Each structure stands twice: as C-alpha cells, then as structure tokens.
Amino acid sequence: MERLAALVEVDDAGGIANAAPDDDSRQSLISRQISQLEEFFDTELKNKTGKTVRLTPAGKHLAKIGRAHV
C-alpha cells in the first residue's frame, strides 16, 4: 500500500520532484517504490525526460485506481 500511496502522491504533485521538494532521499525512495510497482505489474509507470520524472498513461491509470484505496 505504501508503494501505491507514493504513486498517487506523484500523480497529485505532477512528478517525483514536486512530491518531495528539497528531499533527495525521499525522491529516491519514491522512485524505487514506483520501480517495484513496475516490476510487479510488468509495465512502465514512469518515464524520465532530462531530470524530470513523470507518470506514463499506465502510471496515471494505476494512480487513479489506487486513489480509491489509499
């Protein structure tokens, strides 16, 4: 549930950096949690453009589903 909550938090904030501003260790944790969800669901949930990490359409869809459970 923590991983799903992190995904929802990123969706609400518009990106990992926005979800944990000025906290590199929290950003790293969130990224790792989303990577674990990617492995579990065998699909890409986030993508990186430069230094910006945002959710893919699949990530946004899972966040929408998860929002009802967190």
Helices and strands as residue ranges (DSSP letters): H 2-13, H 16-19, H 24-41, E 46-49, E 52-55, H 57-67
